[in-house]
Amino acid sequence: MQPATGKLGVLCVGLGAVSTTLISGVLALRKGYGLPGGSVTQMAKVRVGRGKDRQYLPVSELVPLASTDDIVFGAWDIFPQNAYEAARCAGVLQPDDLEQIHAELEQIRPMAAAFDPDYVTRLAGQGGNVKQGTRRGLTESLRADIKRFREENGCSRIVVIWAASTEKLIDYSPAAHESLAAFEASLDSDDRATISPSMCYAYAALREGVPFVMGAPNLCIDIPAMWELADTERVPIAGKDFKTGQTLMKTVLAPMLRTRCLGLDGWFSTNILGNRDGEVLDAPENFRTKEVSKLGVIDTILAPNEQPELYGDIYHKVRINYYPPRGDNKESWDNLDIFGWMGRKYGMQIKVNFLCRDSILAAPVALDLVLCIDLAARAGLYGNQPWLAFFLKSPMHNEWHGEQPLHDLFQQYTVLKNKLRELGGYEPDEELE
Ligand SMILES: NC(=O)c1ccc[n+]([C@@H]2O[C@H](COP(=O)([O-])OP(=O)(O)OC[C@H]3O[C@@H](n4cnc5c(N)ncnc54)[C@H](O)[C@@H]3O)[C@@H](O)[C@H]2O)c1
């Protein structure tokens, strides 16, 4: 394990609500205010040893994590506003909190974005801080950005994290995505239908030997070509889609139903959300990407094939409604139709009304992913990092190799703790049920 010495550059793709809340929170911590609530790397303690040797270690004592004091932030966005202006615009944190870090935030100015309006129609024609060029040209320009940022800020390591808008759903295309050679041929032929802007960022990062985290449900790194590239460059990757509000609740409630052998007939989830993310997701082609990510969860946890009487016929529906008055303060409603003793005749309902703050939940998850993927890189791990599924709504897995995604939050936590124990030189001694 290489030590976490020197500065860690964190390059955020997108300088919107999640990124500015992440950056502001880290800067606030450095100034001695705020609380890193929701962050496992900053607040959790993990048991090591058993019996009389048992002790509970903070994650930062268990493994050599980078300190938040050593992070230097940078970003790309289609809007030229600096991080202070972008944070004010996102409206997540209150002005008095932002004023205390005004000077530091103002220094963070977004680099020109690799953007294609076809992928995010709701932002077409906006911003203007956009690179021009072919897909190959964009990757070259992004690689130059990463190199320059590394040099100008004296970073010993860099991580790139996607916290930009959700792109429209694109299908896996074997002709472009099956292998690295196929992907590079499509890059060179400027095939804009199969190579999304997010793929350009990921390709550029991996070619620069930089770990990449996908915080949205974009196809992006979830293709064999990117896995091959990550293996070739020996760089770790993680994705997809931060697990924050409604899906977090799903991955807690579904295991409860399963362990109690309670049946499920239907699960209806709806949201109102008024931030820019909500506006982008209002476009059907972008919502579809999110929908696929949100729908995958229940089936994997409830395993209908094993318990068809309980879970064989679930109606699962997810809706996101753009409603500007609420801004980032998303409200979600879930209705579960369940049954148990004596079957459906005595059905019951569970209602969940979660009044959350989207980016307040997402920022600590983004920080944990950044610090963990940097740890993975220093430990010599590369390729997909399934132990980070705990933080992700739609964990990447290799279907072609028969891998199953792990969705149950408690199982994911067990896997995460075991990996941290292993990386800290302790026995990964917790068994997965
Ligand atoms: N907040 C949550 O709880 C949560 C949970 C899971 C996933 N996400 C995902 O995280 C992402 C960010 O969410 P947000 O609330 O910060 O959204 P946001 O709209 O506030 O910010 C996204 C930013 O990305 C920029 N952008 C779009 N395309 C870009 C590109 N190609 N290159 C550079 N910048 C680009 C936009 O201009 C915008 O400023 C979204 O995809 C969202 O779906 C958020």
The ligand as a Gaussian input file, in Angstrom:
#p B3LYP/6-31G(d) Opt

LIG

0 1
 N      -28.423000      14.278000      -5.424000
 C      -28.649000      12.982000      -5.323000
 O      -29.160000      12.498000      -4.334000
 C      -28.206000      12.100000      -6.437000
 C      -28.315000      10.749000      -6.240000
 C      -27.889000       9.887000      -7.249000
 C      -27.382000      10.406000      -8.408000
 N      -27.332000      11.735000      -8.597000
 C      -26.825000      12.198000      -9.884000
 O      -25.745000      13.057000      -9.695000
 C      -25.697000      13.941000     -10.798000
 C      -25.536000      15.357000     -10.280000
 O      -26.699000      15.757000      -9.567000
 P      -26.897000      17.291000      -9.196000
 O      -28.090000      17.340000      -8.315000
 O      -25.622000      17.879000      -8.742000
 O      -27.293000      17.898000     -10.627000
 P      -27.087000      19.395000     -11.139000
 O      -27.978000      19.519000     -12.324000
 O      -27.230000      20.366000     -10.025000
 O      -25.567000      19.448000     -11.586000
 C      -25.093000      18.784000     -12.713000
 C      -24.166000      19.719000     -13.448000
 O      -23.574000      18.983000     -14.514000
 C      -23.376000      19.888000     -15.587000
 N      -23.164000      19.093000     -16.792000
 C      -24.058000      18.439000     -17.553000
 N      -23.446000      17.762000     -18.533000
 C      -22.122000      17.996000     -18.385000
 C      -20.975000      17.534000     -19.074000
 N      -21.076000      16.732000     -20.138000
 N      -19.769000      17.949000     -18.634000
 C      -19.661000      18.773000     -17.564000
 N      -20.722000      19.227000     -16.870000
 C      -21.931000      18.830000     -17.279000
 C      -24.606000      20.741000     -15.578000
 O      -24.375000      21.950000     -16.223000
 C      -24.848000      20.926000     -14.078000
 O      -24.256000      22.096000     -13.573000
 C      -26.983000      13.720000     -11.609000
 O      -26.716000      12.870000     -12.690000
 C      -27.856000      13.017000     -10.625000
 O      -28.841000      12.201000     -11.253000
 C      -27.715000      12.610000      -7.623000

